[in-house]
Amino acid sequence: MGFDAAARGHRRDPCLAPAPVRGLSLHRLMRAIALIALLWLLGCAQPPPRLEGHWTGRVGDEQGETGIAFDFASGPGGPAGTMSLPGRRLLGKALSDVRIDGDRVAFTLPAHDRLLRFEGRLDGDALQGNVAGIGRGYPLWLERTRATPPPYREQQVAFSGGDVPLGGSLLLPPGRGPFPAVILIHGSSTPDRNDFRYYADLYARAGIAALIYDKRPTGAETNGGTASLETLAGDVLAAAAMLEARPDIDRRRIGLFGFSQGGWVAPIAAGRHRFAFIAVLSAPGVSYAEVTLYADAARMRAHRRPEAEIAEAMEAERQLDAFVRRGGRGGAAIQAMLDEARRTPWWGMTTLPAHAPSAAERARYLRWIDLDLDPLPYWRRLRLPVFIAYGDADENVPAGESARRIAAALGRAVTVRRYPGANHSLAPAPTLEGDLIGWTRAALARPPA
């Protein structure tokens, strides 16, 4: 006889065999168990590292410790990011070659005269690694934080400087306007709109619309670029025309801000169009030839070269400038002089070229086009409020002589600020921001001319 426990009313031993589940086959049961296990594994798995967001930390340099911030986002071309150093007057400078591979992160930081590369590890809301390129490098620790949105709007704008299309960003205070506005003008080595985002941010927070734009391509690393100061002033006038056509801008209260080379360009533009004010930092009050002599001598002194070598280098530069003024006559002698200079220990500390500039180069590059352009006649014909600021330790522009000449050209309509120990970028100058914005507000409070 067969043994049938169910037939005898006894319970089935659960350890002998799985009991059939009413309405659910064994196959379906196993699939349900597998699905539950998969969902459990997915819930326990760590999400992939996420770089997007706002990151903050601290860094130190020769000026001391300051805050640093990075903003990362993903786009069609991969990850991208920007860096801000508000304590060094830098906001929104683009990073390059941003890479993320698992939890490893690398990117190149913007730097004027060197290549700085960060490589580190992402761990949740922490990012730590090392920046190489400065001596033996330095550590950088960042944490993900919440970004505070700025109290203004930003619009992308376009206009044309002659036949060259130009693009920029317009920072607009809250409200409908019309707002006073300022156009920020480039230096020779600051061609990107974000090079002056820090100052644009200051103006926008003060209720003044601020236009930053990308400089026309000039190849500025070679002899000052290929655009003359008059051409660059034309771009400023095109920017002004674009602003004046907007109903949210007060066309009677548009001013100019310029840095370094922008301090040459601003008075040229203001002589061709009516503006409400000019504020310039480290503006040359001398010619391009005088600036070159001053900057090269300052660089050699910073490298502790003997005064006799400095005098020798300055004489070589004067001979080169005289060659340009003669229209290129005596080229063989100038080339022999340059060949001899290249064998000296001070050669690499100057801006002397390896070859005598050709006729085409003398007609192309700003250094030769505007070699003896005197900015003072442009300043003399202006009748508007002017603010000029210099660092007494400026390594590029003769600050004292420039301030004296421009102030004399303008007469009483000028405010001069000198900052002891500050360099060409006005660092350190802790009161600069307050001085600049306070003066601008007072200038705009005057009735429009």
C-alpha positions, 0 to 999 in steps of 0.5 A, spaced: 500 500 500 502 506 498 503 511 504 498 517 503 499 522 509 494 527 506 489 522 505 489 520 512 488 527 514 495 528 517 499 535 515 504 535 510 512 535 513 514 542 510 521 539 510 520 533 505 517 537 499 515 544 497 507 544 498 503 547 492 501 554 492 494 555 490 494 559 484 502 560 483 506 555 480 513 553 482 516 556 476 513 563 478 515 562 485 522 562 483 521 568 478 518 572 484 524 570 489 529 572 483 526 579 482 526 580 489 533 578 490 535 583 484 531 589 487 535 588 494 541 588 490 539 594 486 537 598 492 544 596 496 548 598 490 552 605 490 550 610 485 555 612 480 559 618 483 556 624 481 561 631 479 555 635 478 554 641 483 557 646 487 564 645 490 567 649 495 574 649 499 580 653 501 587 655 497 593 659 499 598 663 495 603 668 496 597 673 498 594 668 503 589 663 504 582 664 500 576 661 498 575 657 492 569 654 488 567 650 482 561 649 479 560 642 474 555 640 469 554 635 464 553 637 457 553 634 450 560 634 450 561 631 456 563 634 463 564 642 464 566 646 469 568 653 472 572 656 477 571 662 482 576 665 487 572 671 489 578 673 494 582 674 487 577 678 483 576 672 479 569 669 477 566 663 473 573 662 469 572 656 465 576 649 466 579 645 461 579 638 459 575 636 465 575 628 466 571 623 470 573 616 470 569 612 476 571 616 482 577 619 479 577 626 477 581 631 473 581 638 470 586 643 468 585 650 472 585 657 468 592 660 469 596 666 466 603 663 465 603 656 467 599 649 467 595 647 473 592 640 473 588 637 478 587 630 479 583 627 485 578 622 488 570 623 488 567 620 495 560 622 495 560 629 497 567 630 498 573 631 492 580 631 494 586 631 490 592 635 488 594 641 484 600 640 480 604 645 476 606 650 482 613 647 485 611 641 488 604 642 488 599 643 493 593 639 496 586 641 495 580 639 499 573 640 496 566 639 499 559 639 495 555 645 498 549 649 496 550 655 491 547 661 492 544 664 486 546 671 485 541 677 485 541 679 478 539 676 471 544 674 466 542 674 458 546 672 452 547 678 447 550 679 440 553 685 436 558 686 431 564 690 431 564 692 424 564 685 420 566 681 426 561 678 430 561 679 438 558 675 443 557 677 451 553 677 457 549 682 460 548 682 468 541 685 469 539 687 476 532 685 479 526 689 476 524 692 469 529 698 469 531 702 465 538 701 469 544 705 468 549 700 465 557 699 464 561 696 459 567 693 461 573 693 456 579 688 456 586 688 457 591 685 452 591 679 456 584 678 458 580 676 452 574 672 455 568 675 458 569 672 464 575 675 465 571 681 468 565 677 471 568 679 478 567 687 476 560 685 473 558 682 479 560 688 483 556 693 478 550 688 478 549 687 485 549 695 486 544 696 481 548 697 475 547 693 468 554 690 466 556 688 459 562 683 459 563 680 452 569 676 448 574 680 445 575 680 438 580 675 436 587 678 436 592 674 437 594 678 443 600 674 445 604 676 439 606 684 440 599 686 443 595 683 437 593 685 431 587 690 432 589 697 433 586 701 439 581 705 435 579 698 432 578 696 439 574 702 441 569 701 435 567 695 438 566 698 445 561 703 441 558 697 437 556 695 444 554 701 446 549 702 440 546 695 442 545 697 450 542 704 447 537 700 443 534 696 449 528 699 453 531 696 460 537 700 459 538 708 461 541 710 454 543 717 458 547 713 463 552 708 460 559 708 462 565 705 461 570 700 465 577 699 463 583 695 465 590 696 463 589 696 455 582 698 456 585 704 459 587 706 453 581 704 449 576 707 454 578 715 452 578 713 445 571 711 445 569 716 449 572 721 445 567 719 439 561 718 443 557 721 449 558 716 456 556 718 463 563 716 466 569 712 465 573 708 471 579 705 469 584 701 473 592 701 471 591 705 465 597 707 461 598 714 461 604 713 456 605 710 449 606 703 448 613 704 447 614 707 454 610 701 457 614 696 454 621 699 456 618 700 463 615 693 464 621 690 461 626 693 466 621 692 472 621 684 470 629 684 469 629 688 476 625 682 479 630 677 476 635 681 480 639 683 474 644 688 474 643 695 472 648 695 467 644 689 463 638 693 464 641 699 461 643 695 455 637 691 454 633 698 454 638 701 449 637 695 444 629 696 445 630 703 443 634 702 437 628 697 435 623 702 436 627 707 432 628 702 426 620 701 426 619 709 426 624 709 420 619 705 416 624 699 416 631 702 414 637 699 416 634 692 417 641 688 417 644 692 423 638 691 427 638 684 426 645 683 428 643 687 434 638 682 435 642 676 434 647 679 439 642 680 444 639 673 444 646 671 446 645 675 453 643 672 459 637 677 460 634 676 453 628 672 455 626 677 460 625 682 455 620 682 449 625 683 444 623 679 438 628 674 435 627 677 428 627 685 426 619 686 424 617 686 417 613 691 413 607 686 414 608 685 421 609 693 422 603 694 419 599 688 423 601 688 430 599 693 435 606 694 438 608 697 432 601 700 429 600 704 436 608 704 438 607 712 439 600 713 440 599 718 446 593 717 450 593 724 453 590 728 447 584 723 448 583 724 455 584 732 454 577 733 450 573 729 455 568 732 460 565 727 464 567 724 471 573 719 471 576 714 476 583 712 475 586 707 480 593 704 480 597 700 485 604 703 487 608 696 485 605 696 478 610 691 474 607 693 467 605 700 467 609 706 470 603 708 475 606 714 478 607 717 471 601 715 468 597 718 474 600 724 474 599 725 466 592 723 466 590 727 472 593 733 468 590 732 462 583 732 465 584 737 470 579 737 476 574 732 473 578 726 476 578 722 482 585 718 483 586 712 488 593 709 489 594 703 493 600 702 496 604 695 495 599 693 490 601 690 483 598 691 476 592 687 478 591 692 484 592 686 489 592 687 495 587 693 495 582 691 500 578 698 499 578 698 491 571 695 491 568 700 495 572 706 492 570 704 485 562 702 487 561 708 491 564 713 486 560 710 480 554 711 484 556 718 486 557 719 478 551 716 476 547 721 481 549 727 477 544 729 472 546 726 465 549 731 461 
